[in-house]
Amino acid sequence: MYRRYTGSVVLLLLLINGAISLSGFGGNKAALRTVHAYVGSTALCILFVHAVLGFKLDMTL
C-alpha cells in the first residue's frame, strides 16, 4: 500500500527539484541551492524506503 505513495512522492520531489534547477536556482541564490540539496536528499531517502518496501512485498509473494 505505502509503496505506491512513496513512488508518487519521489516523482513529485524530483519534479520540484528539476524545476528549481531549471530556474537557474533563482539567479544563483544560495537559499534555493540549499533547498535543492535537501529536496534531493529527501527524495533519495524515500526512494530507498520505496525499494525496501518493494523487496518486502516481493518476499511475501
C-alpha positions as a Markdown table, in Angstrom:
| # | Residue | x | y | z |
|---|---|---|---|---|
| 1 | Met | 0.0 | 0.0 | 0.0 |
| 2 | Tyr | 2.7 | 2.6 | 1.0 |
| 3 | Arg | 4.9 | 1.6 | -1.9 |
| 4 | Arg | 2.6 | 3.3 | -4.3 |
| 5 | Tyr | 2.6 | 6.5 | -2.3 |
| 6 | Thr | 6.4 | 6.5 | -1.8 |
| 7 | Gly | 6.9 | 6.3 | -5.6 |
| 8 | Ser | 4.5 | 9.2 | -6.2 |
| 9 | Val | 6.1 | 11.3 | -3.5 |
| 10 | Val | 9.6 | 10.7 | -5.1 |
| 11 | Leu | 8.3 | 11.7 | -8.5 |
| 12 | Leu | 6.8 | 14.9 | -7.1 |
| 13 | Leu | 10.0 | 15.8 | -5.3 |
| 14 | Leu | 12.1 | 15.1 | -8.4 |
| 15 | Leu | 9.8 | 17.4 | -10.4 |
| 16 | Ile | 10.2 | 20.1 | -7.8 |
| 17 | Asn | 14.0 | 19.6 | -7.8 |
| 18 | Gly | 14.1 | 19.8 | -11.6 |
| 19 | Ala | 12.1 | 23.0 | -11.6 |
| 20 | Ile | 14.4 | 24.6 | -9.1 |
| 21 | Ser | 17.4 | 23.5 | -11.2 |
| 22 | Leu | 15.9 | 24.7 | -14.5 |
| 23 | Ser | 15.1 | 28.0 | -13.0 |
| 24 | Gly | 18.8 | 28.6 | -12.5 |
| 25 | Phe | 18.4 | 28.5 | -8.8 |
| 26 | Gly | 16.5 | 31.8 | -8.9 |
| 27 | Gly | 19.5 | 33.7 | -10.2 |
| 28 | Asn | 22.1 | 31.6 | -8.3 |
| 29 | Lys | 20.6 | 32.2 | -4.8 |
| 30 | Ala | 22.2 | 30.2 | -2.0 |
| 31 | Ala | 18.9 | 29.5 | -0.3 |
| 32 | Leu | 17.5 | 27.8 | -3.4 |
| 33 | Arg | 20.7 | 25.7 | -3.7 |
| 34 | Thr | 20.2 | 24.6 | -0.1 |
| 35 | Val | 16.5 | 23.7 | -0.8 |
| 36 | His | 17.6 | 21.8 | -3.9 |
| 37 | Ala | 20.1 | 19.8 | -1.8 |
| 38 | Tyr | 17.6 | 19.0 | 0.9 |
| 39 | Val | 14.8 | 18.0 | -1.5 |
| 40 | Gly | 17.2 | 15.8 | -3.4 |
| 41 | Ser | 18.4 | 14.1 | -0.2 |
| 42 | Thr | 14.9 | 13.6 | 0.9 |
| 43 | Ala | 13.9 | 12.1 | -2.5 |
| 44 | Leu | 16.9 | 9.7 | -2.3 |
| 45 | Cys | 15.9 | 8.5 | 1.3 |
| 46 | Ile | 12.3 | 8.0 | 0.3 |
| 47 | Leu | 13.4 | 6.1 | -2.8 |
| 48 | Phe | 15.4 | 3.8 | -0.5 |
| 49 | Val | 12.3 | 3.2 | 1.6 |
| 50 | His | 10.4 | 2.5 | -1.7 |
| 51 | Ala | 13.0 | -0.1 | -2.6 |
| 52 | Val | 12.8 | -1.8 | 0.8 |
| 53 | Leu | 9.0 | -1.9 | 0.7 |
| 54 | Gly | 9.2 | -3.4 | -2.8 |
| 55 | Phe | 11.6 | -6.0 | -1.7 |
| 56 | Lys | 9.4 | -6.8 | 1.3 |
| 57 | Leu | 6.4 | -7.2 | -1.0 |
| 58 | Asp | 8.3 | -9.5 | -3.3 |
| 59 | Met | 9.3 | -11.7 | -0.4 |
| 60 | Thr | 5.7 | -12.2 | 0.6 |
| 61 | Leu | 4.5 | -13.4 | -2.8 |
